Amino acid sequence: MNSTSTLPRARFAWIFRKDLRLLWPFAVASAAGQALLALVVFHVDPFGISEERSGFAALVTLALAVSMVLLIVLTVQQDPIPGVSQDWLVRPIRRRDLLLGKLLAVAVLIHGPCVVVKLLQGLATGFDPGPLLGAVLASNIQIALLFSLPVMAVAAMTRSVGEAIIVALILLVWLVLARLLVLGFLYPFTHTFHFFDSGDEVVGTWLWRSLSHLILLAVFVSVLLVQYLRRATSASRAILAVGLLLYMTIGSLPGQPAFAIQRWLGSDSDAGRTVSVELDSTVRGAGEVVSRKLDNLIFSPAQTHEKKTEPVRGHGPVSIILPLKVSGLPRRSVLHVDRSAVRLERPDGRVVYRGMGHPFDLRESDPSAVPGEAGKLAQSIEIPASVFARVAGESLRLEVDYTLTLIRPRSLGPMPAVDGRLNAPDVGSCASRVERDRTAVQVACRRVWAVPPCMSAALVQPDGGQRNPEKFDCDLSYEPTLVRISTEPIDRFQVALPFKAPDSGGPLPVTGPDAAQVSLTVYEPIGHFSRHLTIPGIRLQDWLARVP
């Protein structure tokens, strides 16, 4: 009689059923944790959970993560790979069946309850089942990439839960050391050639982020295949270490190719053809531009660089300002500076400083501009005090390389500020409500997949006479919608619109919710381009930022 006749043909299913019989209590506990978390964070309207429940939700999330890690490790180590004492080695079980059985167990025990819970949440809030199912499945793929597959890979290389924890700690230390290696040895070279950008988001960096995710996927899949099909633990650990090092170095890839690809992917590659950025030659010194709005940053919280400059003592940065004149903006557009790389040179070509200028935004016919100066603003650049003290009086050559994006605003229909409702395909379901202390109006939107990456909300009067400043929520990484996959299938936009100015406490034009409306605006990038500015014979001491 054939020894394999006692086993079903689908041996991976047999392995899955065996693990299910042994681990069902852990699976039930994990599913219960997911259901409990869903109940804690569930709310019918688009607004987030209250602060009272957020702390409890964090505890439930931590406990759920621990239980899921434990369940995955125990599932894999029911039939451990390292060593020679495993019974599956002498039984008629193919190694690929063992791998398929473990993958099936993780998919059913971990991701099955997650899919069901997320679907029920979305259906309870009124989303269509078709798009909702696609978003839930996509979010689970992201969870598998960032969570399940890494835990499975670590568990496959170890014999016990304790050993898995030790290996995970070793990998964490390896990641830290790899990061230090990249920054310590590669950063000076890459920074010299503008591969790094001092923390600024560069157009197209989502390409390297997506590439790093693909590398992680390849590493974890390779580890599982090598372990289950070859039982080569040393080789698996080497693959994981090298793969993680490669993942850490992705951030040092040049920004220029990413920008070129992003520009090619833009909806209008010729959008910035008429735009020019020049030095305002009518201004002779910093004292003539103090009335201009410095930086004019609108897509992030308001910042001001207008401050008195202390005597130079070799510590801290010194701000200089450049009067700029921007022309050729298309109608109803916004010019956004993603990056401005600054280089200061002596007449003989020696570089005395490389750095980044502050970003700025400029609307076509910007209402915040001084009358008669539409399209003019002052950009601030911070120079290290030690550099300023050394070259402040010298005649230098200043070069600025701008990476620019044209953005077109698109207004959505207004909704009442008090208990308003708005449904739009781009933003999903939106609502507004007055805060309990009646100091602000809360606005929130919720949509399957992702809300637009850049949105704003503002309080306006119905007749259009008065309007408060916009509040922005923008992530200008320019990722395509299909790439913006999150671990949550439903994305949210939420801001608070106060009736008083946050800095001064003075009243804003719209002082209360009565008869007020909320105006929502979506900002869409339409094209990317670059510009180069050269200023010969500049003396930094003439452009020192001062407040009159």
Secondary structure, DSSP 8 states (H G I E B T S, - for coil): --GGGGS-S-HHHHHHHHHHHHHHHHHHHHHHHHHHHHHHH--SSSS---HHHHHHHHHHHHHHHHHHHHHHHHHHHTS-SSSS--GGGTTT--HHHHHHHHHHHHIIIIIHHHHHHHHHHHHHTT--HHHHHHHHHHHHHHHIIIIIHHHHHHHHT-SSHHHHHHHHHHHHHHHHHHHHHIIIIIHHHHHHTT-S-TT---TTHHHHHHHHHHHHHHHHHHHHHHHHHH--HHHHHHHHHHHHHHHHHGGGS-HHHHHHHHHHHSS-TTTTTT-EEEE-TT--SGGGSTTS-BS---SSS------------S-SEEEEEEEEEEE---TT-EEEEEEEEEEEE-TTS-EEEEEEB---EEETT-TTS-TT-TTEEEEEEEEEHHHHHHHTTS-EEEEEEEEEEEEEEEE---EESSS-EEEETTTEEEEEEE-TTSSEEEEEEEEES---SEEEEEEE-TTSS-B---EEEE-TT---TTT---SSSEEEEEEEEESB-TTT--B-SS-SSTT-EEEEEEEEEEEEEEEEEEEEEE-GGGGB----
